[in-house]
Amino acid sequence: MMDSSGYGLTKYLQKLSDEEFQRFKELLWKELEKFKLKPISWTKIGNTFKEDLVMKLNTHYPGKAWDIVLSLFLQVNREDLSIMAQQERREKQSKYKEFMKNTFQHIWTFETHTHIPDRSYHAIIKLQYRTLKGIFNSQSEPVTAFVSGPRGGGKTIFLRKAMLDWASGNLLQNRFRYVFFFSVFSLNNTTELSLAELISSKLPESSETLDDILSDPKRILFILDGFDYLKLDLELRTNLCNDWRKRLPTQIVLSSLLQKIMLPECSLLLELGNSSYSKIFPLLQYPRDIITSPFSEQTIEFYCVSFFNTQTGIDVLENLRNIHSVYSLCANPFLCWMICSSLKWQYERRQVVKLFGKTVALVYSVFMVSGFKSIFARNPSKQNRALLKTLCTLAAEGMWKKVSVFDSEDLRRNRISESDKTVWLRMNFLQNQGNNIVFYHSTLQWYFAILFYFLKQDKDKHHPVIGSLPQLLEEIYTHKHNQLFQTRILLFGIATEKVASLLEPCFGIMSINEVRQEIIRYFNSLSQQEYNEKLVHPRTLFFCILDNQEESFVGQVMERFEEITIDISDVDDLSAARYCLQRTPKLKNLHLHIQRRIFTEIKDFKHDNLELCKKCSFMTYLGDGSFFHILLQLPHLKYLNLYGTNLSNVVEVLCSVLGCSRFNVEELLLGKCNISSEKCGKIATSLINSKVKHLSLVENPLKNKGVMSLCEMLKHSSCVLETLMLSSCCLTFIACGHLYEALLSNKHLLMLDLGLNFLEDTGVNLLCEALKDPNCILKELWLSGCFLTSECCKEISVVLTCNKNLKTLKLGNNNIQDSGVKQLCEALCHPNCKLKCLGLDMCQFTSDCCEDLALALTTCKTLKSLNLDWKPLDHSGLVVLCEALNNKDCNLKMLGLYKSSFPEESQTLLQDVEKKNNNLNILHFPWVEEERKKRGIRLVWNSKN
């Protein structure tokens, strides 16, 4: 391991005379104030020897030692030492850059194949390079940036080129003295290390010491590649460490670096694929994005002409343009390379009929067959099959072991000889990585791994590492390994007659039917809930089906779907959804999330396959409303949730359908839809003759005027509304005046949610007047967070003793104080009280109320649910409450309490109560899910595909 002791500076301190060193230490005391650093006591400095001083400086002031010492050399008139030290440092930095230049020039030449001239590659990444320079050159402060884009989009190639250009003196020269490049997946089998060891592994001999290298962390950049293939869990936010010398579990070191706990002043440049983005992005501080874009038409043309000689490239381009499905695949840089490579082999063999892959699996298969024929065209199929099987076994073994780097022993064990390896390297199936071997691209390894199952025969011996096909299906669907996403597409794509007809002349019979039967058998073994949960996302199943498109097989897969959630964020998602939904005859519940940028493409979305749909959820955007108008009239649609969708431009479309006989929706959830009081009035008028029984308008600025319109609707004899959710609608006590009249005249409304509105005691007192009337049939009233005090509890208590219909009352998050709770408890003890659920969570009262609550629990025979969540009751009060809970006269089934917030003694007490009373559940957040469901609150979709 490279020395980290700071010897580079120490040897220059040794050149000071004793007198100069004493003066140096005296000045150091003052210099620390100049650098605004917390001083070290003089006793520690005054008695320190030369060889120990740098160690102390590095320990107390990491990253500052060089600046301090060089400044002091000048002050003791030893400018010569300052010049010598800086000169030696520059020389050692130059040696590192030269070492990295040679290393990455080798990687670029022999392990990174763009197959086009460097000047052409620079032209393709011109925009991304400009972004990279802009991010890092524009500021001296630490920056975290990441390169994102589709798999096969050239992210790793881009980072390798950036590293090579820095080492060659062509990039970020004034910004970074040191750039370190790590492929993090190479650490999968490393359980423990220090950052010092990791950095040292990249340093040549005669480098600076680690203390010297890390003395100016602002001038250091870490390039981290390969997070998609990292097996370690980096979602750790605890137990992080700032000591770069300390040996720790590998995931702690990486997490500490990413979260800027370790070397917070350094900069980071990461490669994040679709699989790792969601896990790593939340750990980063203010990250900047560099997006590797798909190839544009101009870039595809440029690539083809550069890949072939000019005329051949033009011919290839014209052929590709004539086959749209193939041409569209060329937008992916890796697929474009595969397609061009396949055609090049075919041109070299003077093959008359050029083979094109129109799906992802066909592209890989054409590439593989074309490569084989370039060398083994005259081999019998049996010999070719044996050769191919060795490569597929290696790939499958690596997939199951989660290994992508292979050594000579791995090749030998799988019967791949040196001559075979040479051939695979020539074909670009494999490539060298140092002394090891990797597949040319990770997805190519997955292709050969999946192909293993199509080559497998009954007579084959069981492989101790490679799982069966049912085990693979369980692995990729149950455990949801994002890294294996491409294997799902390839599995479906290879299982087609087209691929079989391509492979069988070269390799013999493929087990296409057997694989398809196994897939169907696995899907049929799942319950309906498992089927919906494991298979529905278009990125996991719909694209698989799109790559297969064999009607009988697709029909068997899709016929069991009753519920589907779809995120349509681009044209590819739309194509996949369109194809698959047309083959889903039993669909009942559809959750559809549509991004704004795609809506112009969706007008021709066929809806005849949605005829049986009963539930539908939208988010984000509804375009001009034409598609929305169609969906509103689906004959079996009973549930529609538009939470988070801006309806301001399509309210008229909604209103035109609400009162129609064709509109059969009974649950209409319009939360957070930007509905104003004026728009609310139009909706209310349209709902009078509708079939809607449950209406949610939560989180809309309805104001009192909007509620007045709703109350006019409620007073109408044709209104059948039973549930009305109005939390967070900017209401005041004035709205309660309108609701008073509606509650007295309406004969259907059973539930009213007014939570998180500024109603105050005045408003609630008005509601209580209505609730005292025997004509009021309301059963549930939610008043959480309505700015109530104990003043309204008197009227509420009267309601509880005279209203036999009211069963649920939620008063959480209000300042009702002890006096209010006492009044409520007195009402609960009244023999006429029929309340079943009472919510007092987050209310302001003390443990002195526990005796009153205990009496209510043992007296009220109807009370089944009491929510005291987030109430920090003291232990003595809790003892009183628990005695009541253990009483045989207590009928409570649910108590809301945050058990973990209590001291251990209190937690034990509550646990004992639950053990003694099997019918009692003590829960944290007991009503959250029910409230979200009734209000229709969903996480607003923020997809990044």
N, C-alpha and C positions, 0 to 999 in steps of 0.2 A: 504494500500500500504506500502511496506517495506521502512523504513527510508533511505534517501539517503544523510544525512547530514554529514557523516564522523565521527559519534560519536565514532567509534572504536578507532581512533587515538586521538580524543579530550580527552577522559577520561585518557589517559596516559600523555598528556600534563598537565592535571590538577594536576598531582602528582609532577610536577616540583615546586621548591620554586621560589619566585619572582626573586631572584638573578640568579638562574639557567635559568629561562625563559628569563631574559634580555640577558644573555650570549647566549642563544639559538637563539634569534632574531638577535644578532650581527653576529653570525656565519652563520646564514641563508643567510645574504647578500652576504657573500663570497662563500657559498655553491652553490648558483645559478650560479655563474661564473664557478665553477667546473663542474656542470652539463650542461654547455653551454646553459643556459636558460636566456631569457631576464629578467633583474632584475625588481622587484617591487620597487617603490620609498621608501626610508627609512621612510618618513613620514607615509606611509601606513603600514609599518611593525612595526615601533617604537611605534605607538599608538594602535596597535591591541591587543585585549584581547585573552586569551587562546582559548576560545570557538569559536572565529571568525577566528583564524589563519588557521586552517585546511580547512575551507570553502574557504578562499582566495587562498590557495595553490591548491585546487581542481579546482577552477575556472580558475586560471591563468596557471596551469600546469597539466592538466588532465592526469592521469596515472603515475604521478611522485611523488605524495605526500608521499606515503609510503617510497619509497627509500630515499627521502630527510630527512624525520623526523627520520627514524631509524639511518641514518648516523649521524645526529646531536645528538641523544641521546648518542652515543658513545663519541662524542667530548666534551660533558658536563659531562662526567664521570658517566652517568646513563645507563650503560650496562644492568642493571637489568630491566629497562623499555623496552629496545629493545628486550630482551629475552622474557619477559612477553607478549609483544604485538604480537610477532611472534608466540609464543606458542598458545595464544588465537585464533589467526587467523587460524592456522593449525587445531585447534579443530573445529572451525566453518566450515571450508572447508570440514573436515571429516564428519561433520553432514549432510552437503548438499549432499555429495557423498553417504552417507548411505541412505538418503531419496530417492535419485534418484535410487539407487540400488533396494530398496524395490518397488518403483513405477514401474520400468521397468522389474523387475522380475515378478511382477503381470501381466504387459502387455504381457510379453513374454510367460507366462504360460497360461493365460486365453484369450488373444486377438490376439496372434500371433501363428498360427498353422502350423509348418513345418511338423508335423506328422512323424518326424524321430528323432532319438536321437541327442542331441546337438553335440556330437563328429562327427556324420555323417554330420550334417549341416556344421560344421567347415571344414570338408574335402571338401565339395562341393564349399565353398567360399574361399578356400585357396589362390588362385591367387589374388582375389579381396582384401583380407585382407592384403596380402603382398604389394599390390599396395598402399593401404590406409596408411600403416605404413611407406612405403618409401616416400610418399608425405609429411607427416606431421613430421616424425621424422628426416628427412634429413636437416631441416632448422628451424631456430628460427624466421624468418621473417613471416609476415602474408601470409597465403595461402588461395586461393579460389579453391575448388574442387567440382566436381559434380558427382553423380552416374547416369549413363544413361543405357538404355537398353529397350527392348520391354515391353509393358504393360503385367503385370502378370509375369514379370521376377524376382521378388523378391527384388526390390530396397528398398522398405519401410522396409521389414524384415531385410535386410542387415544393414540399418541405426539403427533400433531398437537394433539389436545385438551389433553394435558398441557402442551405448550408454550404454547398460547394461555392456559390458565388461570394458568400462572406469570406470563406477561407481563401478565395482567389483574389480578394481585395476589391470586389466589384459591388458589394452590398453592405450597407449599414456600418461602414468603417468607423465613422466618428461617434457611433452610438454604443457599440459593444466591443470590449476588449476580448471577451471570451464568449463563445457560443458552444453549448453542449447539446449533442443530439442523442436521444435515448429512444429506443423502441421498447415501450413499457411492457409489451407482451412477453419480451424475453425474460422478464422477472417473475413469470407465472410460477416457476418452481423454486424461487428464492424466498424462503420464509422470513429471513431477517437480514438486515444490512443497515448501514448508515449512509447518509448522503455523501459523506466524505469518501467512503469506499466506492460509491457509484461514480462520483466524479473522477476519482483516481484511476478507475478502470479505463478511462478515456485519455489519460495523460501519457505522453511519451516520457522517456527518461530525460533528465536535465530540465524538467519543467520547473516553474515556480512552485513554492510550497503552497499548500491549500490555504493557509492563513493569508499569504500574499495574494493569491488568486481571488479569494473571497473578501479581500479588504475593501473592495469597491463594488458591492453587489449591484449598484445601479448600472454598471457596465457589463453585466452578465445576462445572457439570454439562455433559457433552457427550451429546446425544441423537443416536445414529447409526442411520439407517434404510436399508433396502434392500440388505442383505448378500446376499440370494438372487440379486440381479442384478448383483453386483460381479464383474467379470471378473478382477480382480487376485488373485494368489496371496498370501494372508496367512499361510500356514503357515510363515513364515520365523521362525526363532528365533535367527538369527545376524545380525551386522552391524546390530544395532539401535542407536538413537541417542537421547541424552537432551537434545539441543539443539533446542529448538522454533524457533529462528531459521534453522536450516540447511536449505538446499534439498537434497532427497534424492529417490530414486525414491518414487513415491506409496505403493507397498505397504510400504516401510520406515517411512514416517511413520505410516501407519495401524497397522501391526504394533507399532511402538514405543509408540503411544498405548494400544492394547488390552492390551499386556503390561506396562503400567505402568513402562516405561523412561523414557518422555517424560511429564512432568507426573504423576508417580506419586501425588500427593496429590489430584488431581481425581477426580470421580466420573463413572461412565459408565452410560448407559441405552441398551441396544441393542434392535433388532428382529431376531430370528433365526427364519427359517422352517425348514421341514424340510430344505431344500437346504443352507443355510449352517450349521445347528446343529453338525453333526459336525466342520466345519472350524474354526469360530470358538470354540466352547465350550472346547476344550482350551487356548486361548491366555489364557483369562480367569482372574483370581485370585479365588477364593472367590465366584463369582457367585451372585446371588439371582434367583429365577425369578418372573415374573408371567405367569400363564397366561390367555390369552383363551379362555374356554370356548365350546363350541358353544352355540347357543341352546337353552334349555330349553323345555318345552311352554309354560310361563308366559310366557317371553320372546317366543316365536313369536306367542302370542296378543296380547301387549302391542304387538309390532311391527306386526302386521296392523291392529289397531284404530287405531294411531297413523298408519300409512301412508295408510289410506283414511279417509273419514268413518266415524263409529262403526258405523252399521248395515251399510254395505257391507263394512267390515272384519270384522264378525261373520259375514256371509254367506260371504266369502272363506275365513275360518277353517274354517267348517263344511265347505265344499267340499274344502279341503285335507285335513282330517281323514278324509274319506271315501276318500281315495286315499293309502294308507299310504306307498307308494314315493315319492310327491311330498312328502308331509308330512315324511318322514324327511330329505329333502334340505334342508328349511328349517332344519335345525340349523346349517348353514353360513350365516353372516350374508350373504355375498355372493350365494349362490344364493337365499336367502330374498328378498333385494332384487330379483333378476332375476325370480323367479316373481311377486312382487307387481307389479313394473313391467309384466310381460307381461299380467297380468290387468287392470290398470288401463287399458292401451291397449284391451283387448278390451271392457271395460265402456264406455269412452268411445265406441267404435264400435257399441255395442249389439249386439255379436256374440252370437248366441243360444247356440251351442255353444262353451263355453270350452275353450281348448286348454291342456293341462298337459304338462310335460316329465317323464317318469318315469325318465329317465337323465340323466347330466350333459350329454351331447351334445344331448339333446332339450331340456333346459332352455335351453341357449344358443341352439338353433335356434328354439325358440318365441319367445324374447326378441327375436331378430333379426327374425323374420318379423312379429311383432306390431308392432315398431317401424317396420318398412318400411310395413306396411299403414296405420299411423296417418297417413302422409303420402302414400305412393305407391300407394294401393289401386287406383287406376284406370289406373296405368301398364301398358303391355304388358310381358310377361315379359322380352323382349329388352332393353328400356330399363332395367328393374330390374337385370338381369344385368350390364349395362355399368357401372351405378353401383356395384353391389356389388363388382365386380371391381377397381375402382380402390382401394377400401378394403382389400380382401384383398391386393392387390399391395403396398400400403404396409406392411401388417402382416407379410407374408412377407419383404419386403426387410429390415425391422427385425429379424426373427427371425434371418436369416442373417448380418446385420451385427452382431448382438447389441446392437441399439439400441432403446431404448424411448421416447426423446424426439425429436420431429420438429420441424423448422422449416418456414418457408414454402416454401423451395426443395424440401424433400422432398415436400411436398404438390403443388407445381406439377409436379415431375418425374413424379409418379404420376397426373397429370390430375385432381387434386381441386381444384375451383374454390372461391372464397370462399363462394359460395352452397351448394355441397356441404358445405363445412366447417360452415357454420351449421346445416345439417340434421343432420349427424352429432352436433354438440354438443347439439342439441335432443333427439335420440334417446338421448343418453347413451352413444353408441358411443365418442365422443371427449370429452376435457375439456381445458380450458386449464391450462397450467402455466407461469405467468409469460408470456413472449412466445412460448412454444412450445406444442406440442400433444402429448398422450399419449393412449393408449387409456384408457378409463374404468377398466379394471383390467388388470393384466398378462395374466391368463388370457383376457380378451376379445381381446387382441391375438393370442394363440396360436390362439384359435378362428378368427378371420378368416384367420390365416396358414395354418392347415390347410385351411380351406375353399377357399383358392386352388387346391389340387390337385384339388378336385372340380369346380371351374369351368373348369379348364384344358382346352383343345381342341388337336387336332393342328395346326390352322392358326395357333395363337398363336406369336408371335415368341419366341425364346429370351431370357430375362432375364439380363443379365450377372452379377447378384448372387445371384439365387434358384436354389438347387440343385434337381436333379430329385428325384422321390419316392424312388428308390433311394438317392440321396445323403443324403436326410433320414433314412431308416431307418438307414443306416450311422452317421449322426451321433448319433442319439438312443439307439442300442443299443450301438455299439462304444465310443464315447467317454463314454457314461454321464453326459451332462449332466443333473444333477438339475433344473436350471432348466426343462428341456424335458419333465419328467415328465408334466405335464398334456397336452402335445401328443400323447403316446402314447394316452392315454385318449380324447381328442377324435378322433384319427385312426380308431381302432376304432369309436368311438361314432357318428361321422357316416356311416361305411360300412355303413349299414343301410337296409333298405327303408322303415322308419318315417320316418327323417329325409328320405329321398329323396321320399317321398309328401308331406311337409310343405313341402319347398323347391321342388320342380319346378313346381307351379302358379304360383309367384311369380317363379321365376328360370330356368325351362327345365330341360333334361336335366342331371342330375348324373352324374359319372363314377364311380358307386358300384362297379360290377363291375370296372372297370379298376384302381381303387385296391386292391380286395381281392385281385385277381390279383397285383398288384405286391408286396403284403405277403407273400403265400404264396410268391412267387418268391424274395423276399429270404430268408425263413426256410429255404426248401429249399436255398439256396446255402451255408448254414452247415454246418460239420461237427457231429457229435454233441456234441463237447466245447464248441464255440462255442455251440451251441443251449442247452446246459445252463447255461453261464456267463453268457450275455448276457440270457437271457429269463426266468429262473425266478422271480425275486423277485416275490411277489404284488403289491407296490406298482408293479412295472414292467410286468407282463403280465396277471396275474389280474384286476385291476380293469379293464384294457382290455377283456378278454373279457366281463366282467360288464356292461360298458356296451354290448356288441354283442349277444350272446346269439342270434346266428343260427346254428343248429345245424350246417349244412354247413360254414360258414366256420370256426367254432370247432373243429369236428372236425379240419379240415385243419391248424390251428395246433397242436393239442394231441397229435396222434397220434404225433409223433416224440419226445416226452419219455420218457426212460428214467430220469432222475434229477432230483429236485426238492428244493429247500430252502425250507421255509415257516416264516415267523414269524407265529404267531397271537397277536396282542396285544390285539385287540378284536373286537367282533362283526362289523365290516366285513371284517376279515381272514378270519374264520371263514366268512362267506357266500361270499367270493370263492374260498376254498380248496375249500369244499364243492362249489360249482358246477363248478370246473375239474377237480378230481380225478376227478369222476364221468365226465369226458370224456377221460381219459388212459389208453388201453387198454394201452400198452406200458411203464407205469411199473415200474421194478425197484428203484430206490434212493430212499428218502424220508427226508429230514432234517426232522424236525418239532419246532418250538420253541413251547411253549405257555406263555403267561403265566398266573399263578395266577388273576387276576381273570376270565378268560374260561372257566375250566374248567366252570363250571356250565352253559354253553351248548353244550358239545361232546358231551354224552351221545348225542345223536341224529345224530352225525356218521356218515354212511353209509360203511361199510367195504368194500362189495362191489367198489368200483372199485380197491381196494388188493390184490386177490387175487394179482396177479402180483408184488407188491413183494418184493424180495430183501434190501434193506438198509434199516434204519430207525434214525434217531438222534433221541433226545428230549433236552430239557433243561427245567429250571425246575420243572415241577410235573406230577403225574399224577392229581390229584383223588382220588376215592374208589376208583380202580382199575378201574372198570367198562370204560372205553375201553381201558385198558392190557391188560386180560384178553383183549379181542377181538384186539388187535394181536399179542399173543404167540402167537396160534394161526393167524396167516396162513400158509397152506400152503407158500408159497415163501420165507418169511422165513428167511434164513441168517445175517444180521448184525444185531446190535442193540447200539447204543451209548447208554447212559444216563448218561454222564459229567455230573456236576453236578446230577443229579436226586435230590431227597431221597426215598429209598425206605423210610424208616423205617416209614411207615404202610401200605405196600403190599407188603412182603416176603412176606406170606402169599399174596397174589394171585400173585406171581411163583413161589413154591414150589409152589403148586397146579398149575402148568402145566409146570414144568421137566421133570418125569419123564414127562409124558404123551407118547403117540405122536404127538399133533398138534403138539408143540413141536419144530420142525426147525432151530432156531438152532444154528449151529456156532461163531460168534464172539460171545461175550457179554462186553460191556465195562461194568463197573459201578463205574468210578472215581468217587471223591468223592461217594458216594451215602449217606453217613452210616450205613454198615452197621457195627453193633457186633459184638463177638465172639459174642454170643448169636444175632443174626440170621445171622451167617456160618455158624454151626452148622446152622441150618435150611436155608440155601442149599446147603451142602455135602452134606447128606443127600439133598436133592432132585436133586442133579446126578449122583448115582451111576449112574443108568440113563439119563441124557440123552445127546444127540448132541453136546454142547458139547465142542469141541476146543481152543478158545482162551478163557481166562478171565482177565479183568483186574479186580482188586479194589484198585487203587492208591488211595492217599490216603484210606483208610478206617481207623478205629481198631480194627482186628481184634485186635490184641495177640496174645500167645502162645497164648491159649486158642482164638482163632479159627483160627489156623494148625493147632493140634492137630486140630480138626474137619476141616480141609481134607486133612490127612495121612491121616486115617482113610478119607476118600473116595478118595485116591490109592492106598491099599493094596488097595482093593476091585477084584476082577478085572473088574467090568463098567465101570469108569471108563475112558473113552477120551481123557481130557484130555492134550493134547500141549504146551500152553503155559500157564504160570501166572505172572501179573504181580502182585507183592506189594510194590512200592516204596512207601515212606512209609506203612507200616501199623503203626507203633509196636511193632516186633518187637525182641527181644533174643536173646542166644546160646541161650536156652532153646528158642526156636522151631527153631533149627538141630538140636537133638536130635530133635525130632519129624520134621523133614525128612530126617534121616539114615536113619531107618527106612523112610520112604516112598520115597526114592530107590533103596533096595536092592530093594524089592519091586515097584515100578511098572515096567511094560513099555512105556509109551507116552510118558511125559513127556520132552520133548526140550529144553525151554527153561524156565529159572527166573530170574525177576527179583526180587532182594532189595535193590535199591538204596535208599539213604537210610533205612536202619534201623540201630539201635545194636547190631550183631552183634559187633563187636570181634574180636580175634584168636581168642578161645576158640570163638566160633560158627563161624568159617570153618574152623578146624582140624577141627571136627566134620564139616562138609560135605566136607572133603578126605578124611576116612576113608571116606566113602561113595563118593567119586569114584575112590578107589584100587581099589575092588572092580570086577572085570570085569563084574559083572551090572548096573552103573550105565550107562544108555544116554544120559545127559544130554549134549546138544551145545552148549548155550549157558548161561552163568552170568553174571548181571549183579550186581556187588558194589560199584558206585560209591557213595561217600559212606557207607561202613559203619564208619567209625572204626577202620580197620586200620593196623597199623604193619609194620615190617620183620619182626617176630616171626613172622607167619603166612606169609611168603614162602618159607620153607624147605619147609613142607608143600605149598604151592601148586606149588613147583618139582618136588616129587616127583610130584605129580599129572600135571604136563605131560610128564613123561618116561615115565609108565606107562599113562596113559589115552589110548587112540587114538580115542575118541569125541568128546571135548571139542574143539570147533573155535573157540569164541568165549569170551573171558574179559575182562570189563570191570571194571577196578580203579580207575577214575578218582576223583579227589577224595579220596584217602587218603594218610596220612602214612607212605609206605613207605620213604622216604629212599634214599640212594645204595646202601646195603647190600642193600635189598630188590630194587632194580632189577638189581643185579649178579647176584643169585641167579636172578632170572627170566631174565636173558639167558643165563646158563649152561645153564638148562633148555632154552631155545630152540635152543641150539647142539647139544643132544643129538640123536642120529640118530633116536630114537623119538618125538620131539615132532612132533605133527601139528597144532598150533594154527594157525589161519588169521587170527584177529583178536585183537588185544590192545589194551586201552584203558588208557592211563596219563595221560590228560588231567587237568590240575589237581592231579596228584600232587606231593608235596613231595620233590624230589630236585634235584641240581645238574647243571651241564653236564659235570661230571667223568664222568658216566655215558655220555657220547656215544660213547666208544670201545667200551664194552661193547655199546651198542645197534648201533653200526656193525658189529661182529663178528657179532652175531645176524642182522642184515639180510643179510649175505653168506653166512651159514652155513645158516640155516633155509630150506629149500626150499618150505615150505607157507605161510609167513607172507605174507599179501596185504594186510593192513590194520593200520596202527599209528597210534594216536591219541595225539598229544603236544600237543593243543590247549591254549592258554593257558599253555604253558611258556616262560618268558623265557630261552631258551638264549643264551649269549654267542656271539659271532661265531666264535671259535676252535672251540668245540664244534660249531657248525653246519657248519663247514668239514669236520670229520671225518665228520659225518653225511652230508653231500652227496657226499663221495668214495665212501661206501658205496652211496648211491643210484645213482651213476653206474656202479657196478661191474656187470659182466655177470652176476654170480652173484646179484644182488639181484632178487627176484621181486615186490617190493612194488608194489601198484597204487594204494593210497591212503595218504597221510600226513596226519594231522590236525595243522595248525599255523595259528596266527593270524598270517599273513604281514604284515599291515599294522602289527602291533605291533612289528616288528623295525626296526632302523635301515636306512637306504637301502642300505648296503653289503650287508647280509644279505638284504634283499629281492631285490636284483639276483642274488645267488648262488642263491636259491631259484628265481627265474624262469629262470635258465640251466639248472638241473637239469630243470625241466619241459620246456624246449625240447629238451634232449638225449634225454629219456626220454618218448616220446609216450604210453606206457602208464601213466604216473604222474600222479595228480591230488593236488595239495596243497590241502586244504580247511579252512575254518573252520567249526566246528559240523558235522562230517561225518555224525554219527549222530542228530542232533536229530529230524529228521522221522521217521526209522524208529522211534525210541524213542517219540515221541508217538503214532504210529499204532498201535504194538503195545500201548501202555498205554491207548490210547483217549482220550488227553487232548485236549480241545477247549477253545476259548475259551468260557467260560460266557456264555450269551446275555444281552445287556443292551440290548434294543431300545428305541428311543424313537420310536414312530410317532405 
